[in-house]
């Protein structure tokens, strides 16, 4: 099989010729300091991964909408904590929204969020522009370059990431969003509906999108963050609508839960997703027992992830990397279509460990 055939077979929840593999996104720091290339395809080829390339549409907005939604950034430079800080501002006719952000050489994070109260959200709801057109040029270009090397993944158009609940948490902060489900549940539902409506409007533009899979969900839905009951109330019905919309344009849907997921397995089958990631093991702060998960829902969901990148890549040896690959393969081979991948991002690690990982998957034959 080609890499593309192998990965698509796994996404159909079937068994390919051998175990496919991908990286859960290349981090700039690793590419700069270890791989010495910023081209994801070159990095995949250097070590031997199947390709999973993330490319999303380029969106076109109406000029009249952009005039009422003016973005600017103020660089604050390095503050006392040694990190780079900046303030992003959006000007609207009804007032400004702002967020304080920071970053270092590894990643970025929010210091304060866009939505600080429900008045802020009303401004967001009234003036946030929705695309009038989705341009697939960049996706098609990547697909033409990729050929039979793997798959194209896209992200939804959303106010934050993945799914309405995840987006709301990113807009106002996870703890605040959770508290609001108790204090102002109707407002939370209104916010989730608004976020979903924008996603669905854009999904209607995705007919004939030249991609293979869309990533929904997010870590804020993990059972190490919220309870299954909270997800049933504030996540499930919104995710169900998203999944149907994306599948109607021919995309597979992978639900992303980086964290606890063992109490969420049956709920993911209910939300309509085709697959589940990142299958984070306990050693990485999640709760995934890959063998139990595969036996429980492997006939309904494909899996992506499961590999402990700290033990295998960052602090591992080629021998240990191979052992972890074999363990993941044995845990899933009888039930679930499976693409092995690091269960999250990694920033350092001996390149020989990555090569050993890719060598090992070739030995995992169905």
MILUM-660719 format. One record per residue (C-alpha): residue in one letter; residue number from 1; y negated, z, x. Coordinates in nm, 4 decimals, m for minus. Layout:
% residues N
+-------+------+----------+----------+----------+
| tormi | doba |       c2 |       c3 |       c1 |
+-------+------+----------+----------+----------+
|     A |  NUM |        Y |        Z |        X |
...
+-------+------+----------+----------+----------+
% end
This chain:
% residues 366
+-------+------+----------+----------+----------+
| tormi | doba |       c2 |       c3 |       c1 |
+-------+------+----------+----------+----------+
|     X |    1 |   0.0000 |   0.0000 |   0.0000 |
|     X |    2 |  m0.3632 |  m0.0433 |   0.0993 |
|     X |    3 |  m0.5831 |   0.2655 |   0.1071 |
|     X |    4 |  m0.7441 |   0.1579 |  m0.2183 |
|     X |    5 |  m0.4106 |   0.1068 |  m0.3924 |
|     X |    6 |  m0.2894 |   0.4413 |  m0.2595 |
|     X |    7 |  m0.5923 |   0.6325 |  m0.3851 |
|     X |    8 |  m0.6060 |   0.4583 |  m0.7225 |
|     X |    9 |  m0.2389 |   0.5376 |  m0.7750 |
|     X |   10 |  m0.3146 |   0.9050 |  m0.7173 |
|     X |   11 |  m0.6092 |   0.8841 |  m0.9608 |
|     X |   12 |  m0.3626 |   0.7507 |  m1.2193 |
|     X |   13 |  m0.1660 |   1.0720 |  m1.1532 |
|     X |   14 |   0.1225 |   0.8772 |  m1.0012 |
|     X |   15 |   0.2881 |   0.8887 |  m0.6590 |
|     X |   16 |   0.1782 |   0.6301 |  m0.3995 |
|     X |   17 |   0.3771 |   0.5325 |  m0.0912 |
|     X |   18 |   0.2445 |   0.8304 |   0.0999 |
|     X |   19 |  m0.0146 |   1.1038 |   0.0765 |
|     X |   20 |  m0.3749 |   0.9716 |   0.0678 |
|     X |   21 |  m0.6591 |   1.1682 |   0.2237 |
|     X |   22 |  m1.0378 |   1.1856 |   0.2146 |
|     X |   23 |  m1.3265 |   1.3989 |   0.3376 |
|     X |   24 |  m1.5263 |   1.5952 |   0.0837 |
|     X |   25 |  m1.8457 |   1.4367 |   0.2124 |
|     X |   26 |  m1.9546 |   1.4123 |   0.5755 |
|     X |   27 |  m2.2166 |   1.6624 |   0.6841 |
|     X |   28 |  m2.5096 |   1.5310 |   0.8870 |
|     X |   29 |  m2.4568 |   1.8036 |   1.1487 |
|     X |   30 |  m2.0955 |   1.7051 |   1.2151 |
|     X |   31 |  m2.1724 |   1.3364 |   1.2275 |
|     X |   32 |  m2.4566 |   1.3941 |   1.4724 |
|     X |   33 |  m2.2846 |   1.6386 |   1.7045 |
|     X |   34 |  m1.9197 |   1.5306 |   1.6915 |
|     X |   35 |  m1.8624 |   1.1892 |   1.5339 |
|     X |   36 |  m2.1788 |   1.0368 |   1.6833 |
|     X |   37 |  m2.2305 |   0.8058 |   1.3874 |
|     X |   38 |  m2.4097 |   0.8469 |   1.0575 |
|     X |   39 |  m2.2043 |   0.5752 |   0.8892 |
|     X |   40 |  m1.9400 |   0.7364 |   0.6668 |
|     X |   41 |  m1.7106 |   0.4364 |   0.6863 |
|     X |   42 |  m1.7228 |   0.4404 |   1.0665 |
|     X |   43 |  m1.6460 |   0.8128 |   1.0699 |
|     X |   44 |  m1.3502 |   0.7670 |   0.8345 |
|     X |   45 |  m1.2121 |   0.4867 |   1.0493 |
|     X |   46 |  m1.2625 |   0.6816 |   1.3703 |
|     X |   47 |  m1.0294 |   0.9594 |   1.2561 |
|     X |   48 |  m0.8047 |   0.7693 |   1.0143 |
|     X |   49 |  m0.9158 |   0.8890 |   0.6690 |
|     X |   50 |  m0.8863 |   0.6791 |   0.3567 |
|     X |   51 |  m1.2351 |   0.5994 |   0.2335 |
|     X |   52 |  m1.4043 |   0.7874 |  m0.0500 |
|     X |   53 |  m1.7630 |   0.6665 |  m0.0377 |
|     X |   54 |  m2.0300 |   0.8311 |  m0.2519 |
|     X |   55 |  m2.2888 |   0.5855 |  m0.3872 |
|     X |   56 |  m2.4848 |   0.6235 |  m0.7089 |
|     X |   57 |  m2.7035 |   0.3804 |  m0.9033 |
|     X |   58 |  m3.0676 |   0.3251 |  m0.8189 |
|     X |   59 |  m3.2716 |   0.4093 |  m1.1255 |
|     X |   60 |  m3.5755 |   0.2326 |  m1.2664 |
|     X |   61 |  m3.8289 |   0.4297 |  m1.4700 |
|     X |   62 |  m4.1106 |   0.3223 |  m1.7007 |
|     X |   63 |  m4.4517 |   0.3376 |  m1.5304 |
|     X |   64 |  m4.6008 |   0.5290 |  m1.8224 |
|     X |   65 |  m4.3367 |   0.8011 |  m1.7758 |
|     X |   66 |  m4.3921 |   0.8300 |  m1.4007 |
|     X |   67 |  m4.7689 |   0.8720 |  m1.4509 |
|     X |   68 |  m4.6931 |   1.1941 |  m1.6381 |
|     X |   69 |  m4.4433 |   1.3160 |  m1.3786 |
|     X |   70 |  m4.6082 |   1.3093 |  m1.0340 |
|     X |   71 |  m4.4064 |   1.4521 |  m0.7460 |
|     X |   72 |  m4.5521 |   1.5889 |  m0.4215 |
|     X |   73 |  m4.4297 |   1.7988 |  m0.1284 |
|     X |   74 |  m4.6151 |   2.0487 |   0.0887 |
|     X |   75 |  m4.4525 |   2.1232 |   0.4235 |
|     X |   76 |  m4.4879 |   2.4889 |   0.5275 |
|     X |   77 |  m4.3184 |   2.4479 |   0.8646 |
|     X |   78 |  m4.1019 |   2.7210 |   1.0173 |
|     X |   79 |  m4.1700 |   3.0646 |   0.8736 |
|     X |   80 |  m4.0790 |   3.4064 |   1.0157 |
|     X |   81 |  m3.7113 |   3.3577 |   0.9322 |
|     X |   82 |  m3.6991 |   3.0574 |   1.1658 |
|     X |   83 |  m3.6199 |   2.8076 |   0.8900 |
|     X |   84 |  m3.8157 |   2.5086 |   0.7613 |
|     X |   85 |  m3.9849 |   2.5749 |   0.4275 |
|     X |   86 |  m4.1588 |   2.3487 |   0.1794 |
|     X |   87 |  m4.2965 |   2.3500 |  m0.1742 |
|     X |   88 |  m4.2135 |   2.0685 |  m0.4155 |
|     X |   89 |  m4.4491 |   2.0223 |  m0.7104 |
|     X |   90 |  m4.4341 |   1.8097 |  m1.0245 |
|     X |   91 |  m4.7632 |   1.7557 |  m1.2074 |
|     X |   92 |  m4.7507 |   1.6897 |  m1.5835 |
|     X |   93 |  m5.0188 |   1.6797 |  m1.8556 |
|     X |   94 |  m4.9060 |   2.0256 |  m1.9719 |
|     X |   95 |  m4.9027 |   2.1952 |  m1.6327 |
|     X |   96 |  m4.7167 |   2.1981 |  m1.3037 |
|     X |   97 |  m4.3589 |   2.2829 |  m1.2090 |
|     X |   98 |  m4.2768 |   2.3938 |  m0.8571 |
|     X |   99 |  m3.9829 |   2.4946 |  m0.6415 |
|     X |  100 |  m3.9757 |   2.6622 |  m0.3008 |
|     X |  101 |  m3.7014 |   2.5228 |  m0.0755 |
|     X |  102 |  m3.5833 |   2.5724 |   0.2814 |
|     X |  103 |  m3.3394 |   2.4173 |   0.5252 |
|     X |  104 |  m3.1908 |   2.4429 |   0.8720 |
|     X |  105 |  m2.9847 |   2.2072 |   1.0828 |
|     X |  106 |  m2.6802 |   2.2664 |   0.8625 |
|     X |  107 |  m2.7989 |   2.2573 |   0.5007 |
|     X |  108 |  m3.0747 |   2.3304 |   0.2520 |
|     X |  109 |  m3.1196 |   2.5879 |  m0.0233 |
|     X |  110 |  m3.3524 |   2.7026 |  m0.3015 |
|     X |  111 |  m3.5844 |   2.9974 |  m0.2416 |
|     X |  112 |  m3.7243 |   2.9697 |  m0.5941 |
|     X |  113 |  m3.6159 |   2.7425 |  m0.8792 |
|     X |  114 |  m3.7966 |   2.4828 |  m1.0878 |
|     X |  115 |  m3.7504 |   2.6674 |  m1.4171 |
|     X |  116 |  m3.8855 |   3.0234 |  m1.4058 |
|     X |  117 |  m3.9168 |   3.0732 |  m1.7817 |
|     X |  118 |  m3.8585 |   2.8834 |  m2.1041 |
|     X |  119 |  m4.2176 |   2.7551 |  m2.1077 |
|     X |  120 |  m4.1330 |   2.5723 |  m1.7846 |
|     X |  121 |  m3.8286 |   2.4241 |  m1.9509 |
|     X |  122 |  m4.0379 |   2.2984 |  m2.2438 |
|     X |  123 |  m4.2553 |   2.1117 |  m1.9935 |
|     X |  124 |  m3.9446 |   1.9709 |  m1.8290 |
|     X |  125 |  m3.8005 |   1.8679 |  m2.1643 |
|     X |  126 |  m4.1200 |   1.6962 |  m2.2793 |
|     X |  127 |  m4.2121 |   1.5031 |  m1.9652 |
|     X |  128 |  m3.9044 |   1.4467 |  m1.7512 |
|     X |  129 |  m3.8524 |   1.0693 |  m1.7303 |
|     X |  130 |  m3.5188 |   0.9121 |  m1.8220 |
|     X |  131 |  m3.4239 |   0.5863 |  m1.6453 |
|     X |  132 |  m3.4678 |   0.2643 |  m1.8382 |
|     X |  133 |  m3.2308 |   0.0734 |  m1.6097 |
|     X |  134 |  m2.9427 |   0.1457 |  m1.3703 |
|     X |  135 |  m2.9200 |  m0.0830 |  m1.0673 |
|     X |  136 |  m2.5695 |  m0.1160 |  m0.9180 |
|     X |  137 |  m2.6717 |  m0.3217 |  m0.6138 |
|     X |  138 |  m2.6062 |  m0.0435 |  m0.3619 |
|     X |  139 |  m2.2693 |   0.0364 |  m0.5201 |
|     X |  140 |  m2.1587 |  m0.3270 |  m0.5149 |
|     X |  141 |  m2.2719 |  m0.3639 |  m0.1544 |
|     X |  142 |  m2.0631 |  m0.0623 |  m0.0520 |
|     X |  143 |  m1.7647 |  m0.1911 |  m0.2476 |
|     X |  144 |  m1.7884 |  m0.5336 |  m0.0839 |
|     X |  145 |  m1.7972 |  m0.3699 |   0.2578 |
|     X |  146 |  m1.5154 |  m0.1304 |   0.1723 |
|     X |  147 |  m1.2787 |  m0.3943 |   0.0332 |
|     X |  148 |  m0.9275 |  m0.2415 |   0.0234 |
|     X |  149 |  m1.0250 |   0.0600 |   0.2320 |
|     X |  150 |  m1.0639 |   0.3120 |  m0.0494 |
|     X |  151 |  m1.2668 |   0.4119 |  m0.3542 |
|     X |  152 |  m1.6284 |   0.4493 |  m0.4646 |
|     X |  153 |  m1.7402 |   0.7775 |  m0.6183 |
|     X |  154 |  m2.0623 |   0.8249 |  m0.8185 |
|     X |  155 |  m2.2571 |   1.1218 |  m0.9509 |
|     X |  156 |  m2.3931 |   1.1466 |  m1.3056 |
|     X |  157 |  m2.7606 |   1.1249 |  m1.3858 |
|     X |  158 |  m2.8286 |   1.4919 |  m1.4537 |
|     X |  159 |  m3.1024 |   1.7474 |  m1.4108 |
|     X |  160 |  m2.9102 |   1.9100 |  m1.1283 |
|     X |  161 |  m2.5517 |   1.8218 |  m1.0555 |
|     X |  162 |  m2.2307 |   1.7296 |  m1.2322 |
|     X |  163 |  m2.2392 |   1.8845 |  m1.5768 |
|     X |  164 |  m2.4989 |   2.0452 |  m1.8057 |
|     X |  165 |  m2.4043 |   2.4051 |  m1.7205 |
|     X |  166 |  m2.4120 |   2.3361 |  m1.3462 |
|     X |  167 |  m2.7460 |   2.1578 |  m1.3823 |
|     X |  168 |  m2.9004 |   2.4443 |  m1.5771 |
|     X |  169 |  m2.7869 |   2.6905 |  m1.3103 |
|     X |  170 |  m2.9447 |   2.4763 |  m1.0408 |
|     X |  171 |  m3.2694 |   2.4473 |  m1.2375 |
|     X |  172 |  m3.3159 |   2.8176 |  m1.3143 |
|     X |  173 |  m3.0714 |   3.0048 |  m1.0884 |
|     X |  174 |  m2.7136 |   3.1000 |  m1.1681 |
|     X |  175 |  m2.7754 |   3.4692 |  m1.2379 |
|     X |  176 |  m3.0714 |   3.3901 |  m1.4620 |
|     X |  177 |  m2.8720 |   3.1288 |  m1.6527 |
|     X |  178 |  m2.5856 |   3.3729 |  m1.7099 |
|     X |  179 |  m2.8225 |   3.6443 |  m1.8346 |
|     X |  180 |  m2.9896 |   3.3964 |  m2.0690 |
|     X |  181 |  m2.6543 |   3.3212 |  m2.2358 |
|     X |  182 |  m2.6667 |   3.6806 |  m2.3619 |
|     X |  183 |  m3.0404 |   3.7184 |  m2.4190 |
|     X |  184 |  m3.1286 |   3.3717 |  m2.5515 |
|     X |  185 |  m2.8067 |   3.1812 |  m2.6340 |
|     X |  186 |  m2.9815 |   2.9358 |  m2.8677 |
|     X |  187 |  m3.2301 |   2.8399 |  m2.5975 |
|     X |  188 |  m2.9435 |   2.7879 |  m2.3522 |
|     X |  189 |  m2.7633 |   2.5585 |  m2.5968 |
|     X |  190 |  m3.0847 |   2.3625 |  m2.6564 |
|     X |  191 |  m3.1288 |   2.3222 |  m2.2828 |
|     X |  192 |  m2.7699 |   2.2105 |  m2.2320 |
|     X |  193 |  m2.7992 |   1.9602 |  m2.5162 |
|     X |  194 |  m3.1155 |   1.8153 |  m2.3651 |
|     X |  195 |  m2.9552 |   1.7805 |  m2.0217 |
|     X |  196 |  m2.6484 |   1.6184 |  m2.1786 |
|     X |  197 |  m2.8551 |   1.3762 |  m2.3878 |
|     X |  198 |  m3.0216 |   1.2398 |  m2.0732 |
|     X |  199 |  m2.6852 |   1.1927 |  m1.9043 |
|     X |  200 |  m2.5382 |   1.0138 |  m2.2060 |
|     X |  201 |  m2.8365 |   0.7796 |  m2.2400 |
|     X |  202 |  m2.7945 |   0.6703 |  m1.8798 |
|     X |  203 |  m2.4151 |   0.6462 |  m1.9140 |
|     X |  204 |  m2.4762 |   0.3787 |  m2.1770 |
|     X |  205 |  m2.6342 |   0.1718 |  m1.8974 |
|     X |  206 |  m2.3221 |   0.2056 |  m1.6810 |
|     X |  207 |  m2.1180 |  m0.0718 |  m1.8399 |
|     X |  208 |  m1.9515 |  m0.2769 |  m1.5654 |
|     X |  209 |  m2.0417 |  m0.0228 |  m1.2983 |
|     X |  210 |  m1.8487 |  m0.1244 |  m0.9821 |
|     X |  211 |  m1.7265 |   0.2282 |  m0.9069 |
|     X |  212 |  m1.3962 |   0.4075 |  m0.9524 |
|     X |  213 |  m1.4701 |   0.7708 |  m1.0247 |
|     X |  214 |  m1.7498 |   1.0056 |  m1.1311 |
|     X |  215 |  m1.7756 |   1.3708 |  m1.0288 |
|     X |  216 |  m1.8647 |   1.6246 |  m1.2978 |
|     X |  217 |  m1.8537 |   2.0034 |  m1.3106 |
|     X |  218 |  m1.9766 |   2.2234 |  m1.0289 |
|     X |  219 |  m1.9198 |   2.5597 |  m0.8677 |
|     X |  220 |  m2.1227 |   2.7415 |  m1.1336 |
|     X |  221 |  m1.8341 |   2.6799 |  m1.3746 |
|     X |  222 |  m1.5746 |   2.8411 |  m1.1494 |
|     X |  223 |  m1.3992 |   3.1541 |  m1.2743 |
|     X |  224 |  m1.5297 |   3.3377 |  m0.9679 |
|     X |  225 |  m1.8783 |   3.2822 |  m1.1175 |
|     X |  226 |  m1.8365 |   3.2870 |  m1.4973 |
|     X |  227 |  m1.5622 |   3.3880 |  m1.7376 |
|     X |  228 |  m1.3422 |   3.1349 |  m1.9184 |
|     X |  229 |  m1.4936 |   3.2619 |  m2.2445 |
|     X |  230 |  m1.8450 |   3.1832 |  m2.1247 |
|     X |  231 |  m1.7304 |   2.8346 |  m2.0276 |
|     X |  232 |  m1.5717 |   2.7816 |  m2.3696 |
|     X |  233 |  m1.9061 |   2.8635 |  m2.5311 |
|     X |  234 |  m2.1527 |   2.6980 |  m2.2921 |
|     X |  235 |  m1.9540 |   2.4353 |  m2.1054 |
|     X |  236 |  m1.6570 |   2.2884 |  m2.2852 |
|     X |  237 |  m1.8106 |   2.0804 |  m2.5634 |
|     X |  238 |  m2.0754 |   1.9347 |  m2.3333 |
|     X |  239 |  m1.8178 |   1.8354 |  m2.0730 |
|     X |  240 |  m1.5978 |   1.6801 |  m2.3404 |
|     X |  241 |  m1.8798 |   1.4478 |  m2.4451 |
|     X |  242 |  m1.9564 |   1.3553 |  m2.0841 |
|     X |  243 |  m1.5957 |   1.2748 |  m2.0045 |
|     X |  244 |  m1.5618 |   1.0441 |  m2.3042 |
|     X |  245 |  m1.8811 |   0.8600 |  m2.2126 |
|     X |  246 |  m1.7791 |   0.8017 |  m1.8512 |
|     X |  247 |  m1.4244 |   0.7018 |  m1.9368 |
|     X |  248 |  m1.5562 |   0.4534 |  m2.1929 |
|     X |  249 |  m1.7162 |   0.2552 |  m1.9068 |
|     X |  250 |  m1.3946 |   0.2590 |  m1.7044 |
|     X |  251 |  m1.4464 |   0.5533 |  m1.4692 |
|     X |  252 |  m1.1992 |   0.8251 |  m1.3821 |
|     X |  253 |  m1.3507 |   1.1725 |  m1.4130 |
|     X |  254 |  m1.2854 |   1.4422 |  m1.1535 |
|     X |  255 |  m1.3972 |   1.7920 |  m1.2487 |
|     X |  256 |  m1.5391 |   1.9827 |  m0.9547 |
|     X |  257 |  m1.4774 |   2.3584 |  m0.9328 |
|     X |  258 |  m1.5450 |   2.4844 |  m0.5804 |
|     X |  259 |  m1.4326 |   2.8429 |  m0.6174 |
|     X |  260 |  m1.1986 |   3.0073 |  m0.8648 |
|     X |  261 |  m1.0084 |   2.7723 |  m1.0935 |
|     X |  262 |  m0.6697 |   2.9212 |  m1.1751 |
|     X |  263 |  m0.8021 |   3.0676 |  m1.5030 |
|     X |  264 |  m0.9726 |   2.7353 |  m1.5797 |
|     X |  265 |  m0.6756 |   2.4988 |  m1.5500 |
|     X |  266 |  m0.6001 |   2.4608 |  m1.9193 |
|     X |  267 |  m0.9715 |   2.4410 |  m2.0016 |
|     X |  268 |  m1.0133 |   2.1469 |  m1.7641 |
|     X |  269 |  m0.7320 |   1.9674 |  m1.9446 |
|     X |  270 |  m0.9226 |   2.0346 |  m2.2688 |
|     X |  271 |  m1.2543 |   1.9017 |  m2.1409 |
|     X |  272 |  m1.0969 |   1.5589 |  m2.0936 |
|     X |  273 |  m1.1241 |   1.5174 |  m1.7172 |
|     X |  274 |  m0.8635 |   1.3064 |  m1.5398 |
|     X |  275 |  m0.8511 |   1.5249 |  m1.2325 |
|     X |  276 |  m0.9630 |   1.8449 |  m1.0645 |
|     X |  277 |  m1.1108 |   1.9353 |  m0.7271 |
|     X |  278 |  m1.1601 |   2.1173 |  m0.4829 |
|     X |  279 |  m0.8485 |   2.3361 |  m0.5141 |
|     X |  280 |  m1.0073 |   2.5943 |  m0.2822 |
|     X |  281 |  m0.7470 |   2.8374 |  m0.1412 |
|     X |  282 |  m0.7920 |   3.2145 |  m0.1222 |
|     X |  283 |  m0.8526 |   3.1919 |   0.2504 |
|     X |  284 |  m1.1683 |   2.9905 |   0.1731 |
|     X |  285 |  m1.2986 |   3.2197 |  m0.1019 |
|     X |  286 |  m1.1351 |   3.0447 |  m0.3973 |
|     X |  287 |  m0.8217 |   3.1452 |  m0.5841 |
|     X |  288 |  m0.6145 |   2.8266 |  m0.5878 |
|     X |  289 |  m0.2389 |   2.8507 |  m0.5600 |
|     X |  290 |  m0.1751 |   2.4791 |  m0.5205 |
|     X |  291 |   0.1937 |   2.4984 |  m0.6068 |
|     X |  292 |   0.1372 |   2.7001 |  m0.9249 |
|     X |  293 |  m0.1524 |   2.4782 |  m1.0313 |
|     X |  294 |   0.0552 |   2.1655 |  m0.9786 |
|     X |  295 |   0.3449 |   2.3047 |  m1.1796 |
|     X |  296 |   0.1121 |   2.4189 |  m1.4606 |
|     X |  297 |  m0.1094 |   2.1135 |  m1.5156 |
|     X |  298 |   0.0025 |   1.8555 |  m1.2603 |
|     X |  299 |   0.1410 |   1.6356 |  m1.5358 |
|     X |  300 |  m0.2084 |   1.6168 |  m1.6889 |
|     X |  301 |  m0.4474 |   1.6209 |  m1.3908 |
|     X |  302 |  m0.4616 |   1.4677 |  m1.0451 |
|     X |  303 |  m0.5879 |   1.6957 |  m0.7673 |
|     X |  304 |  m0.8250 |   1.6428 |  m0.4753 |
|     X |  305 |  m0.8736 |   1.9019 |  m0.2007 |
|     X |  306 |  m0.6662 |   2.2081 |  m0.1178 |
|     X |  307 |  m0.6938 |   2.1927 |   0.2623 |
|     X |  308 |  m0.8412 |   2.4965 |   0.4422 |
|     X |  309 |  m1.0940 |   2.3304 |   0.6696 |
|     X |  310 |  m1.1851 |   2.6560 |   0.8446 |
|     X |  311 |  m0.8287 |   2.7187 |   0.9560 |
|     X |  312 |  m0.7441 |   2.3533 |   1.0085 |
|     X |  313 |  m1.0628 |   2.1922 |   1.1415 |
|     X |  314 |  m1.3260 |   2.4435 |   1.2476 |
|     X |  315 |  m1.1049 |   2.7093 |   1.4093 |
|     X |  316 |  m0.7728 |   2.5285 |   1.4163 |
|     X |  317 |  m0.5516 |   2.3317 |   1.6479 |
|     X |  318 |  m0.3851 |   1.9937 |   1.5936 |
|     X |  319 |  m0.0585 |   2.1769 |   1.5303 |
|     X |  320 |  m0.2137 |   2.4059 |   1.2684 |
|     X |  321 |  m0.3928 |   2.1159 |   1.0984 |
|     X |  322 |  m0.0623 |   1.9342 |   1.0581 |
|     X |  323 |   0.1128 |   2.2435 |   0.9237 |
|     X |  324 |  m0.1515 |   2.2865 |   0.6545 |
|     X |  325 |  m0.1172 |   1.9216 |   0.5514 |
|     X |  326 |   0.2592 |   1.9608 |   0.5115 |
|     X |  327 |   0.2090 |   2.2782 |   0.3043 |
|     X |  328 |  m0.0298 |   2.1020 |   0.0652 |
|     X |  329 |   0.2055 |   1.8061 |   0.0319 |
|     X |  330 |   0.5065 |   2.0221 |  m0.0484 |
|     X |  331 |   0.3053 |   2.2164 |  m0.3069 |
|     X |  332 |   0.2058 |   1.9064 |  m0.5048 |
|     X |  333 |   0.4637 |   1.6344 |  m0.4471 |
|     X |  334 |   0.6777 |   1.7043 |  m0.7554 |
|     X |  335 |   0.4043 |   1.7247 |  m1.0194 |
|     X |  336 |   0.0522 |   1.6030 |  m0.9521 |
|     X |  337 |  m0.1050 |   1.2871 |  m0.8186 |
|     X |  338 |  m0.2810 |   1.4197 |  m0.5103 |
|     X |  339 |  m0.5450 |   1.3237 |  m0.2552 |
|     X |  340 |  m0.5567 |   1.5829 |   0.0190 |
|     X |  341 |  m0.9054 |   1.6726 |   0.1395 |
|     X |  342 |  m1.0970 |   1.9633 |   0.2893 |
|     X |  343 |  m1.1733 |   2.2006 |   0.0047 |
|     X |  344 |  m1.5392 |   2.1978 |   0.1036 |
|     X |  345 |  m1.7750 |   2.0790 |   0.3749 |
|     X |  346 |  m1.7274 |   2.1479 |   0.7442 |
|     X |  347 |  m1.9834 |   2.1436 |   1.0216 |
|     X |  348 |  m1.7927 |   2.1941 |   1.3466 |
|     X |  349 |  m1.4406 |   2.1362 |   1.4746 |
|     X |  350 |  m1.2380 |   1.9675 |   1.7443 |
|     X |  351 |  m1.2047 |   1.5982 |   1.6671 |
|     X |  352 |  m0.8374 |   1.6160 |   1.7623 |
|     X |  353 |  m0.7801 |   1.8390 |   1.4599 |
|     X |  354 |  m0.9152 |   1.5692 |   1.2302 |
|     X |  355 |  m0.6985 |   1.3064 |   1.3943 |
|     X |  356 |  m0.3929 |   1.5313 |   1.3628 |
|     X |  357 |  m0.4714 |   1.5788 |   0.9911 |
|     X |  358 |  m0.4795 |   1.2016 |   0.9392 |
|     X |  359 |  m0.1638 |   1.1526 |   1.1442 |
|     X |  360 |   0.0188 |   1.4126 |   0.9359 |
|     X |  361 |  m0.0591 |   1.2507 |   0.5999 |
|     X |  362 |   0.1167 |   0.9331 |   0.7169 |
|     X |  363 |   0.4329 |   1.1397 |   0.7552 |
|     X |  364 |   0.4096 |   1.2727 |   0.3987 |
|     X |  365 |   0.6054 |   0.9994 |   0.2225 |
|     X |  366 |   0.6975 |   1.0166 |  m0.1469 |
+-------+------+----------+----------+----------+
% end
